[in-house]
Structures are given as structure tokens and as C-alpha cells.
């Protein structure tokens, strides 16, 4: 909650003494309201009001209340959950009757017909809040003034009414508290020494016998919503609370119907950790398939969406079912280990938090490197964090927890910031290190169950021997309240069952590692042989071959590869970039330069390869054990390197030249004895993996669930289509749930599709096939989870046609409508989120459509294109000339190579303007490694103009920007004019266009009268530089 600001009171009229509110008070309902329609109506009104204020300074508070309202709505609309909640709430209110809060309980218990409280609102009033008490006296401009004698009579009458009302309130409260006392116990208390079933505890213990520690949510991201039912103070010893039966249910119902015990509010009951920002790794054994005995893939539930896999066949850890609190754990026996590919940047810096539940008797549980070198770490099984061993001379890098028993399952937490690294065991501080370096900047991959090692130096004693239940890693130091929330979650989930774990029977001999293949030398790690022989590591598909990237740096004065690498680091932007169709550079190119040729090698056969290098002045060839550049090693003609067909290996060549004759080429000898010199383009590619369909365009999503709020039935047809039966034609709310493999969604597309069953062919159910939408909402979560969904804010709506009023679909107000009257015609709307929607870990996409005149037939599509806007713009048929129309088109890739986009447009490389065709004036080409997109990885910087000789007419332009070289908008503040007209409204200049993601700026109605299109660029601030990645020019007429 923001300091000094009470959102419950300011927005919902809930006073501090009523906080935290129960579900009914939160929604403004009578206590124990039973009408589902009324519950749903009040919850939706609260939601609509809170969404209107989510753009203000108290965004975190509004989001937290939205989550609490959503949780209250789900609970009270689920009959089984509502019954359990009501029974538990009655018990809490009865137990608190002797406390100072009894008046509050009585107030909720005697809610009368209900007067709307208008005093709680501010600028905008919240949804109606039902309050108890006598009716308020009328007031306002229309009230008549009374004479003094009449006023005295009125005061006397009002006083009498007030006294009678107060007596009625007191009597009603007393009657309610008497009637709501729990029935006498019908079963004997649990005898001492009797073991309770795992995961359950009596309601009396939860409310009175054991105080549940409640911690307030943080402003950044809320912990699970609070509720009075889980925060009651311990009851007095004589509290008339029935002891529960041995099955763990509570006899709080008047009819003695067993009801589930409400779990404490310190964790989310569906096994999800508190939703805190910065989660970068989450491995949960409870989420693994229960029918498997070995772990072939352990999916990372964090937004990163990675997976841990065995690097070698036969080294899969075991999955032990129901090993701890009825849940499985993953067992490592001193040989199996897992690796998360592509995690070289994971856990970088001095701020992080690692929380886990495990036990072990030896070896390394988690690592990034060995921990002995600078910037590395290894989390050992004996609660020791081994890091920066070279620098921490006093401790040799061993930052251990004090007083731990590693062979016990416990909640262990490491919190590190710039000042210290601190251990906590089961929430208790267990040692802090302030004088030791603990920052992590190693480029090694993350391993679970082993440190980094070379296969020729494998030490079996360093492999983990133990069990791992759950592991959470955050890229920041969690403050105390958030850390305790995570620890409470882990403790309640894994250690609250009251049962001891099975003995740690791990004395079996460690798994013997595979023998290295003969002929492998130290120049190439034996890991390459293991990877090549592992059939599970083979990729299902590879990127198209034919090209490899070449980068050139001029004015190079070095004489070796080390100097060339320094040049690459100090000057990350090469002077020239192009692609080659073989692993050979142009001969006699220049003097005093160095070059880097890099990409991926796709061997045609499985077996041993030998490589040859021809270079003058000098050169080296480096090859990775896999597609990860971090694992590259130099290879020479003496090395036999084992490679596997069907895989891609990162390859890099470095060449330098002082003066005179210069050349570079690399060849190889295949396992069948053939030689290829140089290695042809058919073995080379710019990418390791092919682009997925959602990376190049929109793909259809098929709903798992489709339901409406009233009488309309939604049927899921082929190709993801959803068809409404027309039982009702208006005021329906459609709720759909999708499961998508895309870790990130950059745009959603709603396609309204005609259908023969609809009026006039549809696509709507309104007159003439029309429809009207009020709001489109998107959230991420689980299909049937009890946890609140995480909403994704939509910021913009695009359409292929020039539709007006589309912003009403994402303005947060379901009452504002967008109408569509195109009977029998398809309609396509594209929704752009404010931030890319992260679905990894949550897994489910929830979409809500608010209809006024119902949509009849539709489907949803999604993409992870970095620039979905450009595809929508290209789809605008009334703006883009059709093929063969005779209208002029030109697509120019500034700083890059020719290529063809997915729409079939042929992009040409830019050049200096020659006065006769096209080109840019001034500027230099630059390239970035941050993207491999042929348009957005290159640009021309410091240009003053782009000009093209074109026929006279009307044009539509697209200016493409994607900034990789600066993160300061002041560095890229510049004015753009087209035909002497500024393309932006005041302040008339761009500020950092394309920073963070691609940006396409359309310019419409450009009139050319002199056979030349002029686009001029000029810095707007001192020190600013102009930049442009690409330009598309289309003649409209």
C-alpha cells in the first residue's frame, strides 16, 4: 500500500477498522449474500471502477485491489468454495466476538435494506457500497426549510427513532452472535501423538491454537489477497470452538457438514509462488508428469520459459512420487545432472535471491561455472555458496550457512545485494557476509546437480547427491516482507504436512560417465563427443542454409587474435557487414583490417571431422560444442572433432591483415574421407533454428474453454472458430481460455468471420449481421486456478480499414462501444499490448469480450513478431497497391543486405544517393548482434536525407526504426520532414524511436510533384544523431 494512502477507504469506503475486509465487505455485499447474479454484478462494477484509475500514481494499489476483487468473485461464485468460506468466516466472527472487533462483526451481521454510501467517492464515485444503520436524512437543494418549532419536533422525533434503532441493532447483533455459535463437538479431540493427515490442520488451530502471521503486501507486487478469515487473533482458551474430527475438517456448520480448511494467506493454494517481479528461474518437482520415473525435461515455470535437460544420455535424475508432503521430489545420485541451454546471461550482477527446498549429503546443487573463478558460483549441498574463489582470500569463496543440517529438508534462502550475502534457514538468519565478493558475471550455462567441468577432468565427488523439491531464483534482492512471503509459501507447500520424509537412501555408486571417444584432444572438449552421441539432443529442425555473416573493422593495428577480439569489444559496430556463401573471405581485400565470420555449421554426417585453415596475415577457427557461442574453442588441423548430423554448431573465424597479400578460408575433411575446401554455403546458416510460424506472422489460437455470461452457447469449430448459437443476441460477456506455446505475445488479432447461420451472413448477431463491442480484456493465468489473473493492458487497436473509434475497445470502460456494420464481410482487429504479454509459466491466456450486440462467429490469432504493426499496415488493401497494379513501390534496407519479407516484398540495400535512382545522403552503416532480423539488425546513422526518383503522385511511406546502440532518447532526438512537411505534430521531433522494440511510423498522403521524393533528417538536440533502419515507399495513386 502506498505510504499515507488508504485505497480501501479512499476508493471503496472501507474504514481502517474494517480492514482487511472479508469478501462480502470488499464487494459491498450483505454478509453471506447468496444471489450469484448480485455477486457477479457488484464484482464487475468494482472491477470496472478500479480499471478506470489504474493509470494514476497508485497503480500498484489499484492492481492489488483488482486481484482481491477477482479472488473474491471467484470464491463466492463457486458453491463449494463459498460454503467453505462462509463456514470458516462464521467461526472467525464468533471467535472474535469478545474482542474489540465485535462491533464490526455485528455491523456486518445486521445489514439492513441498504443505503448507498455516497461519501466514499472522490473525483469518481466507486460502485455502490451497502452500509448498515438508519436511513440518512434527505438533504440538498430541494429540501424545504422548516420553522424553529417544526425543527424542534423533528429533532425530538429523530432522537427517539435513533434510540429505538440503536436498541434494535444491539438486540439483532446479540441474537446473531448467539445463533452463530458453533455446535457442541460431536467427536473427541485428536489424542496426543495421533498423526494428522499430511497437508491438513484443524480450523481451530488455524484460527486460535496457532496464530497465522500476516504480512502486508508490498507496493511493487501484491502477495496473495488477505482476508479476515486467515488473520484472526488467537482465541481465548475458553472460546467455544469445536475440535475437528481426525479427518482434518471443521465442525463449524450447524448441520455438521465437513468443510475444507481455508489455507493461510501466506501462499497461493494452487502451488504457485507469490507473484513477485524478477522471477528468472522456477523449478518445481510438483509440476513434473507424475507417471514418469526419470526427468528428461524439467520446464522452467518463470517468464523465461526455459527447460533443464540432461546433456548426456543415461544421466537423467529420478522422480520419486509422494516423497515429501504427498508430492514428488527429484533425486540425484551423484552422476545425473541437468543443464539449461542459453542461460549465459541468467543471474548476472550482485543482486539476487535463491530460495529452495532440498536436502543432500554431497556435491553441487546449482552452478554457473565452478565457483572457483571470478564471477562464478556453485551452491553446494552443505548450505555453502562457493563464489569468486580467486578473490575471497579469507573464506576461499565458501560463504556457508551456520548451524544447518544438510540432510534435512528445509527452506533455505540466499539474499544478496551490493552490500552483503545473507543466509536464512526456515526464515531465520543464519549468517551474513559483507567483506566477500559475491557478484556473478560468468558466461557459463546454468547446471542443476553439477558444476561446470571438462569431461577429461570429471570429478564424481562434485555431483549432487540428494533430493530437490523446488527452486526459485530472482534477479534482485527480495526485501524482508517479500522474502518471508516466498519462505511461507515453500514451508506451507512442502513442510507443513507433519510427516517425515523417507530416509535419504543415496549410497548407491555414482553413475559412471561415458568414456570419451578416442582421438578427442584438449583443443576441443570431450563434451562435443558426448553431445554428438546423444540422440535426445538432436534438434527437430534446422535453419535454412546458404549464408554466413562477415564483419570487417578497418584501421586495425594488431597482430593476433587477442588484439582482434579487443577490437570487437572496444568497437562493437563494424565498418562493413555482408553475408558470404562459403567459409571464405574475399582475397586481397585491404590492408590493416580484421574481420570476423560467424554463423552455424551443419555437418552432413555423424563422425570425426578435421579442419584446415588458410590465412594471411593470420587467422583462427573456433567451434562450439553446440549452438551456444559461449562454448566455442579453437580447433586446429591436429584435432579430430566429433560432430553429429542434424545439429547446428556455432562457428567463428577471426582473420587479421597488416599489409600485402591477404586471404582467409576454412575447409574440412568429412568422416567418409571427402574434403570440402572451402566449406560451402550448403553447410552454413545464419541461425541455428528455423523461425517458428508465430515469429513470422499470426497463428490461430484454439480455445480450451469458451463460455458466455447468459443464455448464449458458444461452440468451438475447426480452425479455432467460435460460433454463437444466437439464443441471446445482446449484452453477453464472452470468456475464452487458450493455451499457447508462445512464450511472448506481441499482438492479438480478433477476426470476425461471416457464417451462414447468422443474420445476413454475420459476422454479428445484430441487425444485418452487425455487432457492437464494448471492451476487450486480456489476462494471463491458469485455466482453473484460484489465484487472481494477471491482466495485460492493451494500448492500441489497428484495423486494415480506416475504422474510427477503435480506442473505445481498450479504454477500460465496457460502456463505450465500437460498432461494426459490414454484413457478410470479414473484419480484422489487431490489439497491441502496452508490454509484450509473457505467457511462460502461467500457460493460459484469458480473453474477455464485452458485447452489446453479440459477435456471432470469430477466432483469435497471436504473434510474437517484433513489429506486428508493419504486417497490419501491409494488410491495408486500400493503402497498399496490389501486385501488377503498375504503381511504384520501393523497399530499402538501410545498412543491410537485400532480402525478401514474408509478404513477398523485395527489399534492396541502400546506397549513396546518385541523383538518378535512390539512396541516402551522409551517414554510415552500422550492425548489431542484438537482433538477427535482416531489417532491424542494421541501420544508417548520421544520415541527413533519403531521396528517391519516383513518378509524380500520392504515396504512403513507412519509416522503420529499431534502436540497439543507445538507450538514451536524447541521443536519438531528430526531426524528419517529408516533402518539406514535418511528419510529427509538436514537439515535431522523434525521441528514441524503436528503443526496446521495432517501431514503424506511417506517413500518409505524401504528394510528389517534381519526380523526386525527399525525406530529410536533422538533429533536434546537441549531440543527437539521426538514424533509420528501413523505408517502404508505396504509390497509392
PEMOTA-V52842 format. One record per backbone hydrogen bond with DSSP energy under -0.5 kcal/mol. CO is the residue of the C=O (numbers start at 0). NH is the residue of the N-H. Records with the same first field share a line. If there is no record, write none. Layout:
BEGIN
CO->NH / NH
END
This chain:
BEGIN
1->4
4->6
5->9
6->10 / 11
7->11 / 13
8->12
12->14
14->17
15->18
21->25
22->26
23->27 / 28
24->27
27->129
29->32
33->35
34->38
35->39
36->40
37->41
38->42
39->43
40->44
41->45
42->46
43->47
44->48
45->49
46->50
47->51
48->52
49->52
50->53
52->55
55->58
57->61
58->62
59->63
60->64
61->65
62->66
63->67
64->68
65->69
66->70
67->71
68->72
69->73
70->74
71->75
72->76
73->77
74->77
76->78
77->81
78->82
79->83
80->84
81->85
82->86
83->87
84->88
85->89
86->90
87->91
88->92
89->93
90->94
91->95
93->96
95->98
98->101
99->102
100->104
101->105
102->106
103->107
104->108
105->109
107->30 / 110
114->130
115->117
116->119
123->121
127->129
128->116
130->114
139->142
146->150
147->151
148->152
149->153
150->154
151->155
152->156
153->157
154->158
155->159
156->160
157->161
158->162
159->163
160->164
161->165
162->166
163->167
164->168
165->169
166->170
167->171
168->172
169->173
170->174
171->175
172->176
173->177
174->178
175->179
177->180
190->193
196->199
201->205
202->206
203->207 / 208
204->209
210->212
212->214
220->217
226->229
227->230 / 231
235->238
238->240
239->241
244->247
245->196
248->244
249->251 / 258
252->255
255->257
258->249
263->266
266->268
267->270
271->267
273->275
275->278
277->279 / 474
278->302
280->472
281->283 / 300
282->470
283->286
284->287
288->291
292->318
293->295
296->298
297->307
298->300
301->304
305->299
307->297
308->338
311->314
314->336
316->294
317->319 / 330
318->320
319->322 / 328
322->501
323->326
326->322 / 323
328->319 / 330
329->467
330->317
331->465
337->447
338->308 / 340
339->342 / 445
342->345
348->439
349->351
351->415
352->473
353->413
354->471
355->411
356->468 / 469
357->409
358->466
361->464
362->364 / 380
363->463
364->448
365->378
366->446
367->376
368->451
370->388
371->389
372->375 / 387
374->440 / 441
375->387
376->367
377->379 / 385
378->364 / 365
379->382 / 383
382->400
383->379 / 385
384->386 / 398
385->377
387->390 / 391
390->392
391->395 / 396
394->397
396->386 / 398
397->399
398->384
403->405
404->407
405->359
409->357 / 411
410->425
411->355
412->423
413->353
414->421
415->351
419->416
420->432
421->414
422->429
423->412 / 425
424->427
427->424
429->401
430->422
431->433
432->420
439->348
444->368
445->339
446->366 / 448
447->337
448->463
453->456
454->457
457->459
458->461
459->462
461->363
463->333 / 465
464->360 / 361
465->331
466->358
467->329
468->284
469->356
470->282
471->354
472->279 / 280
473->352
475->477
478->482
479->483
480->484
481->485
482->486
483->487
484->488
485->489
486->490
487->491
488->492
489->493 / 494
490->494 / 495
502->504
503->505
516->519
518->639
520->523
524->527
525->528 / 529
526->530
527->531
528->532
530->533
532->534
533->536
534->537
547->579
548->597
549->577
550->595
551->574 / 575
552->593
559->563
560->564
561->565
562->566
563->567
564->568
565->569
566->570
571->573
575->551
577->549
579->547
580->680
581->583
582->665
584->663
591->554 / 555
592->656
593->552
594->654
595->550 / 597
596->652
597->548
598->650
599->684
600->602 / 648
602->645
606->642
608->640
609->668
611->666
613->664
615->662
617->655
619->653
620->634
621->651
622->632
625->649
626->628
627->630
628->631
630->624
632->622
634->620
635->610 / 638
638->640
639->641
640->608 / 642
642->606
643->646
645->538
648->600
649->623
650->598
651->621
652->596
653->619
654->594
655->617
656->592
657->591
661->587
662->615
663->584
664->613
665->677 / 678
666->611
667->669 / 675
668->609
669->672
673->669
675->667
678->582
679->682
680->545 / 683
682->601
683->545 / 546
684->599
687->542
691->694 / 695
692->695 / 696
693->863
698->861
700->702 / 859
701->738
704->736
706->734
712->714 / 724
714->716 / 722
716->719
717->720
720->716
721->857
722->714
728->853
731->733 / 850
732->708
733->848
734->706
735->846
736->703 / 704
737->844
742->838 / 839
744->836
746->862
747->830
748->750 / 860
749->751 / 828
750->752 / 858
751->826
754->757
757->760
758->761
760->754
761->823
762->855 / 856
765->768
766->769
768->763
769->765
770->819
771->851 / 852
772->817
774->849
776->847
777->791
778->845
779->789
780->843
781->784
788->790
789->779
790->792
791->777
792->833
795->831
797->829
800->802
804->807
805->808
806->809
807->810
808->775
811->813
812->815
817->772
819->770
821->824
826->751
827->799
828->749
829->797 / 831
830->747 / 832
831->794 / 795
835->837
836->744 / 838
838->842
839->841
842->739
843->780 / 845
844->737 / 846
845->778
846->735
847->776
848->733 / 850
849->773 / 774
851->730 / 853
852->771
853->764
855->723
856->752
857->721
858->750
859->700
860->748
861->698
862->745 / 746
864->867
866->869 / 870
867->871
868->872
869->873
870->874
872->875
874->876
875->878 / 879
878->880
881->884
887->1034
889->1032
890->907
891->893 / 1030
892->895 / 909
898->906
900->903
904->900 / 906
906->898
907->892
910->919
916->948
918->946
919->912
920->943 / 944
923->940
925->938
927->930
932->936
934->937
936->927
938->925
939->1027
940->923
941->922
943->1016
944->920
945->1014
946->918
947->949 / 1012
952->1007
953->1035 / 1036
954->1005
955->1033
956->1002
957->959 / 1031
958->1000
959->1028 / 1029
960->998
961->963
962->995
966->968
967->970
968->971 / 991
969->972
970->1024
971->973 / 991
972->1019 / 1020
973->989
974->1017
975->982
976->978 / 1015
977->980
980->977
984->987
989->973
991->994
993->962 / 995
998->960 / 1000
999->1001
1000->958
1002->956
1004->1006
1005->954 / 1007
1007->952
1010->949
1011->1013
1012->947 / 1014
1013->978
1014->945
1015->976
1017->974
1020->1023
1025->941
1027->939
1028->893
1029->959
1030->891
1031->957
1032->889
1033->955
END
